[in-house]
Amino acid sequence: MQMKNYTCYALLFLLFVSKVTFAQEKVKILSYNVLYGLQKDSTTIDRYKQLIASLDPDIIATQEMNGWTQKTLEGLSNSYGHPYALQSKEEGFPVALTSKAPLLNFKKVTENMWHSYIYAKVKGIHIFVIHFSPFSYKKRLEEVHYILAQAKELPPNEPILIMGDFNSLDAADQAHYGQDALAAMVASEEKNAHIRNLNNQEIDYTVLGKLKEAGFVDSYYLTNKEFTGSVPTFKDGNGKIKESDKGIQKRIDFLWCNPTAAKAVTKSIVLKNDLSHYISDHYPIYVELSLMN
């Protein structure tokens, strides 16, 4: 009888130790195209800070940080409790990354990119913040090639995330892009010689297809079944409030995971609420991961 008790105690102790050893940590991530640096508008910036306060994310990746510098970004990120911040450049359309934890081994890349991208390791996660060309699917194919080439050099048993504004559509959403979407893109190309997003006069899905070929998974469909667009919002591309939303819903903002990271995703949404309706012309992507310590 005494031996049985010892055995039970031993099993309980091992169970307790295993739970402590393999404790899980929730990591909350926000990825957001904030439209011309939040338009440097005090009301918009206040809404942005309110949104961050409501989510308390550990990591924030932003695109279109126009008008901000490394120093002013640091001031902004400190105001919402992120002492670590990095901006890819200070002209054009920068991307940025802020965090509660240090940004390790970071790179800021502008060469061969339409805008730029940032790579950093944060809390054991390899993170790429991207903003691909809005005008050419061929350029986006070049850009995704560069990102995947760097990602291939990373340990596959560690979580890798590629997030941001891809300006690309996913074949998984193809059923939602009918003739109206194609007609609008054809009209855009007929009107603007610099826009070449169609592939042989068809909607292009090859850019995100490259991510899938490399083994990356769209975090959204790990936790959702129904389509929802990330553009447009209640604001137009100039930051003005629209009377009504007549735009065709598209999903061009993503967070892609390698298989290791995909196993840790517990939540992934296109965040739509009374704040995000009016901050930008894009909705943010909000993702939660449960990672082993």
HUJO-V912205 format. One record per helix or strand of 3 or more residues. SS is the DSSP state (H for helix, E for strand). FROM is the first residue (numbers start at 0). TO is the last residue. If there is no record, write none. Layout:
# HUJO-V912205
ss=SS from=FROM to=TO
ss=SS from=FROM to=TO
This chain:
# HUJO-V912205
ss=H from=1 to=20
ss=E from=23 to=32
ss=H from=34 to=37
ss=H from=41 to=54
ss=E from=58 to=62
ss=H from=69 to=78
ss=E from=83 to=86
ss=E from=94 to=98
ss=E from=103 to=108
ss=E from=116 to=121
ss=E from=124 to=130
ss=H from=136 to=150
ss=E from=159 to=164
ss=H from=170 to=175
ss=H from=178 to=190
ss=H from=205 to=212
ss=H from=219 to=222
ss=E from=252 to=256
ss=H from=258 to=261
ss=E from=264 to=270
ss=H from=275 to=278
ss=E from=283 to=291
